[in-house]
Amino acid sequence: MSVFDNAAFEQHERVLHCSDPVSGLKAIVAIHSTFRGPAAGGCRLWHYPDADAAVTDVLRLARGMSYKNAMADLPLGGGKAVIMSGPERQASDDQLRAFGRFVDTMGGQYITAEDVGMTVAAMQTVASETAHVAGLPPEAGKAGGDPSPKTADGVFHGIKAAVAYALQRDSLEGLKVAVQGIGNVGANLCRSLHAAGAELLVADIDAERVERVCDEFGAQPVSLDDVLLADVDVIAPCALGAVLDAKTIARLRARIVAGAANNQLASDSDGQLLFDAGILYAPDYVINAGGIINVACEHAGDVTDETVNERVAQIGQRLNAIFEQSERLNLPTNQIADDMARRVSGRSAEVSAH
Ligand code: NAI
């Protein structure tokens, strides 16, 4: 299928395929927009059923990055990369270096960093071939390193803002939160929520992670099928996308959905279903921008970690503005965010097309 015929294609500026016959690397970079600056977004290492699935994923994720970077007020456009791996979800050093050379051919038009499946060590290998990489070990006190803890901080600020707005509560003491997926972001989020006095329910396909988070933060394990349907105040999807559809939304008991996972809504119309059900949804690409804020500060150079923290904390205010506008205009929060994001990412012509 041509990329132009893909349902996820939305006037992306460039889509580049890379095949390195020596290492066996197969990768795709999608640049959605360079309107605000170089396209920035992580590289996902994943085992896709076929190439069309990889193209769909990279197109959706790249558009999401345009919106995320614009809403976080960063001087960056949106792009994303995927490395198509085997079922073991590993990339060899040769493949990572080949990926670095591929990124380098774009001359800085695309800046890569970690996403699912990639580590700081992997990015260091990529960086041996190109300067257009972030998420590298930071100098003392400076921005950089694994973006996940900053993403978790942003989600924590977002949960506080949503709780203040929907439940009129300033404290998280005794708040019940169910976290789906306790990987890099989810586990860091659990730490902050626990420190703030929240009660945690957690689920993950990795039983060891569940045990660790239960031991460390007094969380209760819950089954994979039930975590989003739990009788809690907040659900925080921090694993996969497309977890909220008509079926799940009809069974939700929480008042708030606020988590890190990208593309949580199976389709845009699911935002309307949440709104109609009186459930406050914190748009994913607004609440999960902490990591890219860190990446942008690292890439800009000479920015302190303290400045990153101040900018990540602004995610709460940004969400509050969306919540207020949603209530005023009687429109779902995802629609308010999308319209704002299209305007500030130079895609306002697309507003009328949706
Ligand atoms: P991760 O790979 O470290 O953690 C994901 C966790 O979800 C793993 O522990 C995995 O076992 C678990 N999981 C997978 N399928 C599951 C299922 N069906 N039910 C329950 N748990 C399941 O990934 P990370 O970095 O923590 O990211 C989490 C989400 O947040 C992803 O959707 C990612 O795209 C998104 N995100 C991450 C950012 C970052 O800075 N790491 C930035 C913005 C978004």
Residues whose N, C-alpha, C, O or C-beta is under 5 A from the ligand:
A	BS01	NAI	V116 P147 S148 T151 Q180 G181 I182 G183 N184 V185 G186 A203 D204 I205 D206 L224 C238 A239 L240 A260 A261 N262 N288 G291
